[in-house]
Amino acid sequence: RAGVVALDAATGEVRWRWDGDAGAEPSGCVDVWGTASADVERRMVFFGTGNCPSAPEVWRPATEAVVAVDLDTGAERWIYQPHEPNNDDLDFASAPNLFSAGGRDLVGIGNKDGDYYALDRTSGALVWRADATEPGLEEPGGNFSTGGFIGAAAVVGDTIVGGTAVGPAPYLHGIATVDGALTWQQAKAQAIYSPPGAVHDVAFIGGTDFTLRGVRTTDGAVVFEHPVDAVIAAGPAVVGDAVYAPIGFKEPGTSAPIANGGVQKLRLPRPGETTTSTTAAPTTTAAPGVTGVDLTNAGGACIGTPCPLPFALKPTPADATPSGTIVVRTTPFSMTVEVAGLGEPAGWLSPGSDAAAAGATTYAVYLSEGDDNPVGGLVCVLEGDPAGSGGSCTGDALPRRTTYNRMTILAVNEAATLPAPAEGLARLVTTVAFDPPLTPAP
């Protein structure tokens, strides 16, 4: 049963419960997966709720909503619900921000629909709505969205700083607290799930491109970059003169272990100290693969039977109408990828990225060990006419005798050169996860 529970901090005794189903049969349609925020003076608690997995048949009054309850009793003060019943996975996933602007006390929170909402803290009335981007819907009505606001935002002075995830415009956004105007967007901060940690006028943010960045909150300029060994999906913490960055990521619904998880500590520059930006990790050449390897996989998606490739993880180029399939054979290993309508490779490169400056001339298929450990190698290079009428390739060599949980198609210049993680994300065309991972026989 979804809801919120208030506990006595000293004893753990339950003080009150807020039931998202309002006494009806449990539905899972009002899940709360972000931290609540409290206004002690008003004796109010604010939180966001998630989507309905069986929507719209079991839609609740507090599904995909911002909810305010009494701090002392849990009684509802108000509910703001911006969406009609739907099946598009448009959660309010993060912790709300409490701030004041324009003479009003507001509560603000981003949604997976790509908008950030500012509400009157007392009444719940909408004050403004910032349209930062679009939701990352693989299929409208498919109950799965990869984009919009997922991690919490930070309020720094008169600017709200928040990042949006995989989907259209996976950027860091600066939003004016007074009216919701977009004051800047930073495209270099690719696909963000983590909340920023801010100090003075710099917000530290981690992304899915294996990079921790410091972004100036007044104009969105990147003032610091530091490559790490894995995706950063949790928020950096600023303590004194140090930034602690948690790293590591496990894709929901898969069994692949976290390989490179941990915490890195970085020291903030002292007054008068010159700062420098680090560069991304160097690229490497793919090692020769091993042929004739049997896999232990007896089943799973794409094993023995072609399955469709998704093309909703980033905006589709204007000249592209992409489609394709992948199939993996296990005895011995081979993989065939067939595509059509990809358009020119350069069209898939993230705007403003180093990859966009370098360009792309071909499409290559890679295998990697894990979401947080993109070590692997080349399977094959798409031949024929992948940009138009159709192309394909088949590879039968595993880059290394280890397990692999992901196939990725990248737009590249030199297929034998493995891009660094940050560059790989900027060159992404599509990707498919294998669960269980592809596992060579002993």
Stockholm file with secondary structure:
# STOCKHOLM 1.0

chainA/1-442         RAGVVALDAATGEVRWRWDGDAGAEPSGCVDVWGTASADVERRMVFFGTGNCPSAPEVWRPATEAVVAVDLDTGAERWIYQPHEPNNDDLDFASAPNLFSAGGRDLVGIGNKDGDYYALDRTSGALVWRADATEPGLEEPGGNFSTGGFIGAAAVVGDTIVGGTAVGPAPYLHGIATVDGALTWQQAKAQAIYSPPGAVHDVAFIGGTDFTLRGVRTTDGAVVFEHPVDAVIAAGPAVVGDAVYAPIGFKEPGTSAPIANGGVQKLRLPRPGETTTSTTAAPTTTAAPGVTGVDLTNAGGACIGTPCPLPFALKPTPADATPSGTIVVRTTPFSMTVEVAGLGEPAGWLSPGSDAAAAGATTYAVYLSEGDDNPVGGLVCVLEGDPAGSGGSCTGDALPRRTTYNRMTILAVNEAATLPAPAEGLARLVTTVAFDPPLTPAP
#=GR chainA/1-442 SS CCEEEEECTTTCCEEEEEETTTTSCCCSTTCCCSCCEEETTTTEEEEECCCCTTTTTTCCTTTTCEEEEETTTCCEEEEECCSCSCSSCCCCCSCCEEEEETTEEEEEEECTTSEEEEEETTTCCEEEEEECCCCCBSSTTSSCBCCSBCSCCEEETTEEEEEBCSSSSCCEEEEETTTCCEEEEETTSCSCCSCCEEETTEEEEECTTSEEEEEETTTCCEEEEEECSSCBCSCCEEETTEEEEEEBCCCTTCCCCCSSCEEEEEECCCTTCCCCCCCCCCCEECCCCEESCCBCCCCSTTBSSCEECCCCSSCCCTTCCCEEEEEEEETTEEEEEEEECCCCGGGGSCTTSHHHHHCCCEEEEEEEEETTEEEEEEEEECEEETTTTEEEEEECEESSSSCEEEEEEEEESCTTEECCHHHHHHTEEEEEEEEEEECBCC
#=GC SS_cons         CCEEEEECTTTCCEEEEEETTTTSCCCSTTCCCSCCEEETTTTEEEEECCCCTTTTTTCCTTTTCEEEEETTTCCEEEEECCSCSCSSCCCCCSCCEEEEETTEEEEEEECTTSEEEEEETTTCCEEEEEECCCCCBSSTTSSCBCCSBCSCCEEETTEEEEEBCSSSSCCEEEEETTTCCEEEEETTSCSCCSCCEEETTEEEEECTTSEEEEEETTTCCEEEEEECSSCBCSCCEEETTEEEEEEBCCCTTCCCCCSSCEEEEEECCCTTCCCCCCCCCCCEECCCCEESCCBCCCCSTTBSSCEECCCCSSCCCTTCCCEEEEEEEETTEEEEEEEECCCCGGGGSCTTSHHHHHCCCEEEEEEEEETTEEEEEEEEECEEETTTTEEEEEECEESSSSCEEEEEEEEESCTTEECCHHHHHHTEEEEEEEEEEECBCC
//
